[in-house]
């Protein structure tokens, strides 16, 4: 196989990983908006809506793994040429923040909400309101981080 095909192939797979992660985040955001719209309705309906997000962490993990593996592959093929550039270092920091925010903040809030709903104690309004606020902040931060990654990748500055 011709080595001139490796870099574009890795780039396509890299962008696919980013798209999987960002797309799944947008879908989760939409599902949670629907959840909050129907919050005062039947608990079984709420459980059904939350089921829509139960497999999303696996998709996000696949996208992240694809992103990291192809990123390392591109760095190896280019002999780390981007590694010394400021935009790239900022981008890597944002990617780390994106992953950590998802693992340590977003996932925990989702698990707390699922626990409350599954225990049929969804009417603990103070706790649920806090989770709703936290999830709104989480999704806003994630979407801004995704936008920042794309922005830095397009407008590469020195």
ROZA-547776 format. One record per residue (C-alpha): x, y, z; residue in one letter. Coordinates in Angstrom, 1 decimal. Last residue first. Layout:
BEGIN
{pt {X, Y, Z}, 'A'}
...
REM end
This chain:
BEGIN
{pt {1.7, 29.7, 15.1}, 'X'}
{pt {-1.9, 29.6, 14.1}, 'X'}
{pt {-4.0, 26.8, 12.7}, 'X'}
{pt {-7.4, 28.1, 11.8}, 'X'}
{pt {-9.1, 24.9, 10.8}, 'X'}
{pt {-7.9, 22.6, 13.6}, 'X'}
{pt {-8.2, 25.4, 16.2}, 'X'}
{pt {-11.8, 26.0, 15.2}, 'X'}
{pt {-12.7, 22.3, 15.2}, 'X'}
{pt {-11.2, 21.8, 18.7}, 'X'}
{pt {-12.9, 25.0, 19.9}, 'X'}
{pt {-16.3, 23.8, 18.6}, 'X'}
{pt {-15.9, 20.5, 20.4}, 'X'}
{pt {-15.0, 22.4, 23.6}, 'X'}
{pt {-18.0, 24.7, 23.3}, 'X'}
{pt {-20.2, 21.7, 22.8}, 'X'}
{pt {-18.8, 19.9, 25.9}, 'X'}
{pt {-19.1, 23.1, 28.0}, 'X'}
{pt {-22.8, 23.6, 27.0}, 'X'}
{pt {-23.5, 19.9, 27.6}, 'X'}
{pt {-22.0, 19.9, 31.1}, 'X'}
{pt {-23.6, 23.2, 32.1}, 'X'}
{pt {-27.0, 21.8, 31.1}, 'X'}
{pt {-26.2, 18.6, 32.9}, 'X'}
{pt {-25.3, 20.5, 36.1}, 'X'}
{pt {-28.5, 22.6, 36.0}, 'X'}
{pt {-30.6, 19.4, 35.6}, 'X'}
{pt {-28.7, 17.7, 38.3}, 'X'}
{pt {-29.3, 20.6, 40.7}, 'X'}
{pt {-33.0, 20.6, 39.8}, 'X'}
{pt {-33.1, 16.9, 40.4}, 'X'}
{pt {-31.6, 17.3, 43.9}, 'X'}
{pt {-34.0, 20.1, 44.8}, 'X'}
{pt {-37.0, 18.4, 43.2}, 'X'}
{pt {-36.8, 15.0, 45.0}, 'X'}
{pt {-39.8, 14.1, 42.9}, 'X'}
{pt {-38.0, 11.5, 40.9}, 'X'}
{pt {-37.9, 9.2, 43.9}, 'X'}
{pt {-39.1, 6.2, 41.8}, 'X'}
{pt {-35.8, 4.4, 42.7}, 'X'}
{pt {-35.1, 4.1, 39.0}, 'X'}
{pt {-35.5, 7.8, 38.4}, 'X'}
{pt {-33.2, 8.8, 41.3}, 'X'}
{pt {-30.5, 6.3, 40.2}, 'X'}
{pt {-30.8, 7.4, 36.6}, 'X'}
{pt {-30.3, 11.0, 37.6}, 'X'}
{pt {-27.3, 10.2, 39.7}, 'X'}
{pt {-25.8, 8.2, 36.8}, 'X'}
{pt {-26.3, 11.0, 34.4}, 'X'}
{pt {-24.6, 13.5, 36.7}, 'X'}
{pt {-21.7, 11.2, 37.2}, 'X'}
{pt {-21.3, 10.6, 33.5}, 'X'}
{pt {-21.3, 14.3, 32.8}, 'X'}
{pt {-18.8, 15.4, 35.5}, 'X'}
{pt {-15.9, 13.0, 35.9}, 'X'}
{pt {-15.9, 11.1, 32.6}, 'X'}
{pt {-17.3, 13.7, 30.2}, 'X'}
{pt {-15.4, 16.6, 31.7}, 'X'}
{pt {-12.2, 14.5, 31.7}, 'X'}
{pt {-12.6, 13.7, 28.0}, 'X'}
{pt {-13.3, 17.2, 26.9}, 'X'}
{pt {-10.6, 18.7, 29.2}, 'X'}
{pt {-8.1, 16.3, 27.6}, 'X'}
{pt {-9.2, 17.3, 24.1}, 'X'}
{pt {-8.9, 21.0, 25.1}, 'X'}
{pt {-5.4, 20.4, 26.2}, 'X'}
{pt {-4.6, 18.6, 23.0}, 'X'}
{pt {-6.0, 21.6, 21.0}, 'X'}
{pt {-4.0, 24.1, 23.0}, 'X'}
{pt {-0.8, 22.1, 22.2}, 'X'}
{pt {-1.9, 22.0, 18.5}, 'X'}
{pt {-2.5, 25.7, 18.3}, 'X'}
{pt {0.9, 26.4, 19.8}, 'X'}
{pt {2.9, 24.4, 17.3}, 'X'}
{pt {5.6, 22.0, 18.5}, 'X'}
{pt {3.5, 18.9, 18.1}, 'X'}
{pt {2.5, 19.7, 14.6}, 'X'}
{pt {5.7, 18.3, 13.0}, 'X'}
{pt {5.6, 15.2, 15.2}, 'X'}
{pt {7.3, 13.0, 12.6}, 'X'}
{pt {4.5, 13.5, 10.1}, 'X'}
{pt {3.7, 9.8, 10.0}, 'X'}
{pt {4.1, 9.4, 13.8}, 'X'}
{pt {1.9, 12.4, 14.5}, 'X'}
{pt {-0.7, 11.0, 12.1}, 'X'}
{pt {-0.7, 7.7, 13.9}, 'X'}
{pt {-0.9, 9.2, 17.3}, 'X'}
{pt {-3.9, 11.2, 16.1}, 'X'}
{pt {-5.4, 8.1, 14.6}, 'X'}
{pt {-5.2, 6.2, 17.9}, 'X'}
{pt {-6.5, 9.2, 19.9}, 'X'}
{pt {-9.5, 10.0, 17.7}, 'X'}
{pt {-10.4, 6.3, 17.2}, 'X'}
{pt {-10.3, 5.8, 21.0}, 'X'}
{pt {-12.4, 8.9, 21.5}, 'X'}
{pt {-15.0, 7.8, 19.0}, 'X'}
{pt {-15.2, 4.3, 20.5}, 'X'}
{pt {-15.5, 5.8, 24.0}, 'X'}
{pt {-18.2, 8.2, 22.8}, 'X'}
{pt {-20.1, 5.3, 21.3}, 'X'}
{pt {-19.7, 3.3, 24.6}, 'X'}
{pt {-20.9, 6.3, 26.6}, 'X'}
{pt {-23.9, 6.5, 24.3}, 'X'}
{pt {-25.3, 3.1, 25.2}, 'X'}
{pt {-27.5, 4.2, 28.1}, 'X'}
{pt {-28.6, 7.5, 26.5}, 'X'}
{pt {-31.8, 6.3, 24.9}, 'X'}
{pt {-32.6, 4.3, 28.1}, 'X'}
{pt {-33.2, 7.8, 29.6}, 'X'}
{pt {-36.3, 8.2, 27.5}, 'X'}
{pt {-37.7, 4.9, 28.5}, 'X'}
{pt {-37.0, 5.6, 32.2}, 'X'}
{pt {-38.9, 8.9, 31.8}, 'X'}
{pt {-41.8, 7.1, 30.3}, 'X'}
{pt {-41.9, 4.7, 33.2}, 'X'}
{pt {-41.9, 7.6, 35.6}, 'X'}
{pt {-45.1, 9.0, 34.0}, 'X'}
{pt {-45.2, 12.7, 33.4}, 'X'}
{pt {-43.7, 15.7, 35.3}, 'X'}
{pt {-40.4, 15.2, 33.6}, 'X'}
{pt {-41.7, 15.2, 30.1}, 'X'}
{pt {-39.9, 18.4, 28.9}, 'X'}
{pt {-36.9, 17.4, 31.1}, 'X'}
{pt {-36.5, 14.1, 29.3}, 'X'}
{pt {-36.9, 15.7, 25.8}, 'X'}
{pt {-34.0, 18.1, 26.7}, 'X'}
{pt {-32.1, 15.1, 27.9}, 'X'}
{pt {-32.6, 13.3, 24.6}, 'X'}
{pt {-31.5, 16.4, 22.7}, 'X'}
{pt {-28.3, 16.7, 24.8}, 'X'}
{pt {-27.6, 13.0, 24.3}, 'X'}
{pt {-28.0, 13.4, 20.5}, 'X'}
{pt {-25.6, 16.4, 20.5}, 'X'}
{pt {-23.1, 14.4, 22.6}, 'X'}
{pt {-23.4, 11.5, 20.2}, 'X'}
{pt {-22.7, 13.7, 17.3}, 'X'}
{pt {-19.7, 15.3, 18.9}, 'X'}
{pt {-18.1, 12.0, 19.8}, 'X'}
{pt {-18.9, 10.2, 16.5}, 'X'}
{pt {-17.9, 13.3, 14.5}, 'X'}
{pt {-14.5, 13.5, 16.4}, 'X'}
{pt {-13.9, 9.8, 15.7}, 'X'}
{pt {-14.8, 10.3, 12.0}, 'X'}
{pt {-12.5, 13.2, 11.8}, 'X'}
{pt {-9.6, 11.0, 13.0}, 'X'}
{pt {-10.7, 8.2, 10.6}, 'X'}
{pt {-10.6, 10.7, 7.7}, 'X'}
{pt {-7.2, 12.0, 8.9}, 'X'}
{pt {-5.8, 8.5, 9.2}, 'X'}
{pt {-6.8, 7.8, 5.6}, 'X'}
{pt {-5.4, 11.1, 4.4}, 'X'}
{pt {-2.1, 10.2, 6.2}, 'X'}
{pt {-1.9, 6.6, 5.1}, 'X'}
{pt {-2.6, 7.2, 1.3}, 'X'}
{pt {0.8, 8.7, 0.6}, 'X'}
{pt {2.3, 5.5, 2.1}, 'X'}
{pt {1.2, 3.4, -0.9}, 'X'}
{pt {0.0, 0.0, 0.0}, 'X'}
REM end
